[in-house]
Amino acid sequence: MLSQIKPMVWYLRARLSRHLDLDQRGAETLEWILIGAILVGAAIAIYGTLESGLNSTVSNITTKLDTAAQ
């Protein structure tokens, strides 16, 4: 059955490649978009994990600066 489908797939690919421009242009751009999305996701996850600690640290520093200024 696969041997019957394969020629049809190659035929359709050959016919559509002229219309869809399937020459892999833009593949590198999509890879960079994916890498950027992964980095943004990692940054959001890290910030979500550290958010409470960062907020308390900033609060402590602000309190000490206010106390020292008076």
KAMOUR-V586881 format. One line per field, one symbol per residue. burial: I if it has 24 or more other C-alpha atoms within 12 Angstrom, else O. A space follows every 50 residues. Layout:
burial->???
//
This chain:
burial->OOOOOOOOOOOOOOOOOOOOOOOOOOOOOOOOOOOOOOOOOOOOOOOOOO OOOOOOOOOOOOOOOOOOOO
//
